[in-house]
Amino acid sequence: MDERIINILLVEDDEVDVMNVERAFKKYKITNPLYVAGNGIEALAMLRSQDGKPPQVPETRRLILLDLNMPKMNGLEFLYAIREDDLLKRTPVIVMTTSDEDRDRIEAYNLNVAGYILKPVTFANFAEVMVALNKYWTLCEMP
């Protein structure tokens, strides 16, 4: 069943949201590896090989959960960067954000996101989203 493992990179600067994702993984026994970056710059470094070393996030079966509102490099800037990178441009990205702005949603979909989800307010709803995403991506055929 190891071939169904998904390497998930959570790009999120809010520690409470990171803890909610980690709690949901633990509570619902989601065993996919979870990597965390606090902004787009950290995320790019974790996805790319550096100094001859492999990337921190394994290159196969990757999924990115992306917040839009972050310091240094926000989510949309990050999306532009990975869509311009031949090695990263096919990586599926799901935006999880508090932004209900139409322009953010449209721009994200124009950058080929796999989904745009408004962050749930309660932990129970947050956990339900994590479970649903995990089930969906476990079934998807990914490179």
C-alpha positions as CSV (number, residue, x, y, z in Angstrom):
1,M,0.0,0.0,0.0
2,D,3.1,2.3,0.2
3,E,2.5,3.3,-3.5
4,R,-0.6,5.1,-2.4
5,I,1.2,7.3,0.1
6,I,0.9,11.0,-0.7
7,N,3.7,13.4,0.3
8,I,1.7,16.5,1.5
9,L,3.3,19.9,1.8
10,L,1.3,22.3,3.9
11,V,2.3,25.9,3.1
12,E,0.8,27.8,6.0
13,D,2.1,30.6,8.3
14,D,-0.7,30.3,10.9
15,E,0.4,28.0,13.7
16,V,-3.1,27.2,14.8
17,D,-4.1,26.1,11.3
18,V,-0.9,23.9,11.2
19,M,-1.9,22.4,14.5
20,N,-5.4,21.8,13.3
21,V,-4.1,19.9,10.2
22,E,-1.8,17.9,12.4
23,R,-4.6,17.1,14.9
24,A,-6.9,16.0,12.1
25,F,-4.2,13.7,10.7
26,K,-3.6,12.1,14.1
27,K,-7.3,11.8,15.0
28,Y,-8.3,10.2,11.7
29,K,-5.2,8.2,11.4
30,I,-4.1,9.9,8.1
31,T,-0.6,8.4,7.7
32,N,0.6,10.4,4.7
33,P,3.8,12.3,5.5
34,L,3.1,15.9,6.2
35,Y,5.8,18.6,5.6
36,V,5.2,22.2,6.7
37,A,6.6,25.4,5.2
38,G,5.8,28.8,6.7
39,N,5.8,30.7,3.3
40,G,6.3,30.3,-0.4
41,I,10.1,30.7,-0.2
42,E,10.5,27.9,2.3
43,A,8.1,25.7,0.3
44,L,10.1,26.2,-2.9
45,A,13.3,25.3,-1.1
46,M,11.6,22.1,0.3
47,L,10.4,21.1,-3.2
48,R,13.7,21.6,-5.0
49,S,17.0,19.7,-4.9
50,Q,19.8,21.8,-3.3
51,D,23.6,21.2,-3.3
52,G,23.2,17.8,-4.9
53,K,20.8,16.7,-2.2
54,P,17.3,15.4,-2.9
55,P,14.4,17.7,-2.0
56,Q,13.0,17.5,1.5
57,V,9.6,16.6,0.1
58,P,10.0,13.4,-2.0
59,E,9.5,14.0,-5.7
60,T,6.8,11.4,-6.2
61,R,3.1,11.7,-5.3
62,R,3.2,15.2,-4.0
63,L,0.3,17.4,-3.0
64,I,0.5,21.0,-1.9
65,L,-2.1,22.5,0.5
66,L,-1.6,26.2,0.1
67,D,-2.7,29.3,2.1
68,L,-2.8,32.5,0.2
69,N,-2.1,35.1,2.9
70,M,1.5,34.6,4.0
71,P,4.6,36.8,4.5
72,K,7.6,37.0,2.3
73,M,6.0,35.1,-0.7
74,N,2.3,34.8,-0.6
75,G,0.3,31.9,-2.1
76,L,-0.4,33.4,-5.5
77,E,3.3,34.4,-5.9
78,F,4.2,30.8,-5.0
79,L,1.7,29.4,-7.6
80,Y,3.3,31.6,-10.3
81,A,6.7,30.3,-9.3
82,I,5.9,26.6,-9.4
83,R,3.9,26.9,-12.6
84,E,6.9,28.4,-14.3
85,D,9.2,25.6,-13.1
86,D,9.3,22.6,-15.4
87,L,10.0,20.2,-12.6
88,L,7.2,21.5,-10.3
89,K,4.4,22.8,-12.7
90,R,2.4,19.6,-12.7
91,T,2.3,19.3,-8.9
92,P,-1.4,19.4,-7.7
93,V,-2.2,22.3,-5.4
94,I,-5.3,22.9,-3.3
95,V,-5.7,26.3,-1.9
96,M,-7.0,26.4,1.7
97,T,-7.6,30.0,2.6
98,T,-9.8,32.5,4.5
99,S,-9.9,34.7,1.3
100,D,-13.4,34.6,-0.2
101,E,-12.4,37.2,-2.8
102,D,-13.5,36.4,-6.3
103,R,-10.2,37.8,-7.8
104,D,-8.1,35.4,-5.6
105,R,-10.3,32.4,-6.5
106,I,-10.2,33.3,-10.3
107,E,-6.4,33.9,-10.2
108,A,-5.8,30.6,-8.4
109,Y,-7.9,28.6,-10.9
110,N,-6.2,30.4,-13.8
111,L,-3.0,29.0,-12.2
112,N,-4.4,25.5,-12.4
113,V,-5.2,24.7,-8.8
114,A,-7.0,21.4,-8.2
115,G,-9.4,23.1,-5.7
116,Y,-10.1,26.2,-3.7
117,I,-11.4,25.6,-0.2
118,L,-12.4,28.2,2.4
119,K,-10.9,27.3,5.7
120,P,-13.5,25.9,8.1
121,V,-13.9,27.8,11.4
122,T,-14.3,24.8,13.7
123,F,-11.9,22.0,14.2
124,A,-14.6,19.4,13.5
125,N,-15.2,20.9,10.1
126,F,-11.5,21.4,9.5
127,A,-11.0,17.7,10.2
128,E,-13.8,16.7,7.9
129,V,-12.1,18.6,5.0
130,M,-8.8,16.8,5.7
131,V,-10.5,13.4,5.7
132,A,-12.3,14.1,2.4
133,L,-9.1,15.4,0.8
134,N,-7.1,12.4,1.9
135,K,-9.7,10.0,0.6
136,Y,-9.9,11.8,-2.8
137,W,-6.1,12.1,-3.3
138,T,-5.5,8.5,-2.2
139,L,-7.7,7.4,-5.1
140,C,-6.2,9.7,-7.7
141,E,-3.5,8.5,-10.0
142,M,-0.5,10.7,-9.5
143,P,3.0,10.8,-11.0
